[in-house]
C-alpha cells in the first residue's frame, strides 16, 4: 500500500475531502470590497471580543503572512498551552499593527491575500499538513487544513460585517463549505461519548447552504465515513446561522440546544451540541 493510500485510510473517518481552494479568490475580493466601503468610524467598531474592525483586519493580515511562511510568532513561554500561545501572539501582532492606516492594511491584505490564493490553488489536497486540533487530527490532510483556513477568513469577514450592521453573507457556496468543514469536528466532539457500535448522531443544518452529517460509533472512534443506517439514534436540526455561530462559539451550546429540534437520544444530541470548530 502506498503512503498516499495509508494517509487516506488514516483519516477516512473525517469523511469525504473538501476542496476549498477555488473559494479563496472570491473570499478575498469580498473582504476587500467590504473594507474599502468602510467609513473612518467603522474601523473602530467592536467586531470580535475586544477587537475592533481594524484589529480583525490586522489579524487577518497576520494569518496571511503566517501561511506564506513569514513567522512572526515568538516562542512559547514556560508552561504556556498551545491555545494560550496562539491567543498571546495574535494579540501581539494586532498591537504591533495598531497604528497602520486603513489604506495600508487594505493594500497589504490585497497583496498577501492574492499570493496566498495562488499558493493554495496548486496545493496537494492529499498531503500531510498542519494539525487541526478541533478535529483531533495531527497531521491533518491538507484538504482539511486548507478548508479550516478558509473558515477562518470567512468567519472574520462576518465579524466585520456584523460590526457595521450587516447580516451574515448569505452566499451559499462559501457558507456550505464553511458548514461542511465545521462539522468535521463532530467525531472529535463525541470522542468521550459512549454509545453502542452503529449508533448514529445526525447534525442537520436547515437552509439554502445546509446539509446533513452523520457521525457513527465504530469499534475505534466516531466516524463521518459510515453510510446512514436508517433512523439515527439522535438527530439535531438547527438553522444554518445557528450552526456556524455554535461552531465558532458566537452562541453557547445550551442556547443552541434550546433552538434545536431534537429527535431520539437527547443526551447524544446534547453532546453533539458541544461542537466547536475553532481554537477556543
N, C-alpha and C positions, 0 to 999 in steps of 0.2 A: 504494500500500500504506500502511495506517495505521501510526502509530508503535507501536501495540499489536501489530500483526501483525509489524512488524520486530523488536520485543522478543522475541516468541515465537520467531521464526526464529533470532534471535541466540543464544538459549540452548537451542534444541531438543535439542542434543546432551546436555543434562543429563537427558533422559528425561521421563517424564510428571510433571506437577506433583503435589506432596504438599500436602494440606490438614491441617495440624496444629492449626488454630485451635480445634476443639472439645475438644482434649485438655488445654488449659492449666488449665481449672477443676478437672477430676479430679486432675490432677497436683498442683495447689496443695493440694487437700484431703488428698491422700496425704502430702504433705510436712508439713503442719500436724499431722495425726494422729500421724505419727512423732515429731515434735519434742515434742508435748505428752505423749507417753508416755515421754520420756527421764527417767532418774534424774539427780540432780545430778552424779554421777561420769561419766555418759555424755557430758556436754558436753565433757569434757577428753580423751576418747579420740581417738587419732590416726585421721584419716579420709582425708587426701589429702596425700601427701608429708609435710611437717612441719606441715600444718594439722590442727587439731583439729576435732571436730564443730562447736564454737562458731564457729571460723573459717570453715568451709564455709557455715554458715547466714548469717554476716555477709556472705560473698562473694555468696551468692545475693541478699541484700537489695541489694547494690551493683549486681548485674545488673538487678534490677527497676527501681531508681532510674534507672540509665543509660538503660534502654529507655523510661522515662517522661519523658525529657528533662532530668533533673537531672544536669548534667555535673559529676562530682566528680573527674575526672582532671586532673592538672597537665599542662603542656605537655611536649613532647619535650625530653630532654637532648641536647646536641650529640652527633651520631654514633649516637644510640640507634635500634635497629631497632624495627619495629612490635611484634615479639614481646617484646622486652625492655621496651618501653614498657608493654605490657599487663600483663606479669608484675609490673613495679615498681608500677604504680598499683593493681593488685589487692591487692598486699601492703600498700600504704599504707592502703587502705580497711579492710582486715581489722584492721590495727593500730589504726586510729582507733576501731574499734568493739570493741576487745578487752575493755573494761570494761562493755559493755552486758549487762544481765541477760538470762537466757534468756527470761523473760516479755516483756520489752520487745522483744527480737528477734522473737519469735513474733507479737506484736501488729503490729509494723511489716511483717513479711512478709505477714501476712494482709491488711492494708490495701493495700499496694503491689501484692501479687500479684493481688488482686481487681480493682484498677484496670487492671492490665496485661492481665488476661484479657478485660476488657470492650473494651479498645482493640484487641486482636488480633482479637476476634470480628468486627469490621466492616472489617478491613483488606482492601485490594485486592490479591489474590494476584499479579496480573499487573504491578503497578507495579515500577519500579526501586527497589532498596533497598540496604542495606549490602552491601559485597562479602563474599564467602565465600572466604577465601584458600585454604583446603584443597581447595576445588573448582575453583580457578583462574578465578573469575569476579568481575568488579567493573566496574559494579554488578551485583549479583545480582538475579534476580527475587524479589519479596517472598515468594513461597511457599517458596523455599529459605532465605531469611534467617529467616523465622518458624520453619520446621522446624528449622533449626540452633539457634535459641534454645530450642526445646522439648527438643532433645537435651541442651543444657547443663543445664537444670533437672532432667531425668530422671537424667542421669549423676551429678550432685552428690547427688541423693537416694539413689542406690545406694551412693555412698561413705559416706554416713551410716549406711545400713542395714548395710553390711559392718562398719563400725567397732563397731557394737553387737552383732555376731554373727549378723546375719540374712543370708539369701541374697538374690540379685538378685530384685526384684519380678517374678514371672512373668506379670503381667497382659499378655495377648497383644496387645491393640490398641496400647498405648503402645510396647511393645517392637518391634512390626512397623514402626511409623512411625520409631522410632529407627534401626533397621537400614536401612530404605529411605533415610533421609536420609544416614546414614554412607556408604552405597555410592555416593552422588553424587560422592564423592572419587575413584572408580576411574579415570575418564578422565584426570584430572589426575595421578594416581599413575603412570599409564602413559605420560605425555606424552613422555618421553625413551626409550621402549622401542620399538625398530624391529620392524616386522612387516609382512608383505605386506597390501595393501589387502584387506579382507574377513576377515582373521584375527579370531577372537573369543576373548575370555577370559571365562569364566564364574566368578562367585563364588556359591557355593551355601551358604546358611545353613540348617542342618537343625534343625528343631524346630517347635513349635506356631506361633510367630510368624515363622518363617523365610521364605525366598524365594530366587529366583534372579535374578541381574543379569548381563547380558552386555555387555561393552564391545567394540565393533567398531572395527578400524582402518579409517579412511576416508582420503581424499586429504589432508584438512586436519588431522585430530585423531582421537583415540579418542572414541567416541560411545556413549551409552547409548540412543540413539533408533532404532538399526537392529534389524530383526527377526532373531530367531535363524535361523541358516542351517545347520541340521543339526548334525553333530558339531563341537563347539568345538575350536579349536586347543589350548586349555588349559582345564582345569576344576579349581577348588579347592573341596572340600567340607569345611566346618567346622561345628561346632555353634554355635548362636546365642550362647551365653555367650562362646565364644572370639572370635567375630566382633566383638561390641561392645567387648570388652576390647582386642582388637587395634587397633581404630579409635581408641581413646582411650589407647593405649599403657599399658594395665594389663598387657599381655603383649607381649613383643617379637616382631618378625616371624619370627625364626629359630625361636622356640618355637612360634609359631602354625603355621608350615610343617611342623614336626615332628609336629603333631597332625592335619594335614590329610590327606585322601585326594586325591591329585593324579592327574589323567589328562591325557595329552598332554604338551605342551612344558613341561618343568619350569622352564626359565628364565623363561618368561612367568608361570608360577604363582608363582615366587619374587618377581618384580617386583610382581605383584598384592598379595602379602602385605606389601608396604611401605606399604599404605594407612594413612593417618592422617587423622582427621576432627575434629581439634581444632587450635588454635594451640599448637604444640609447640616 
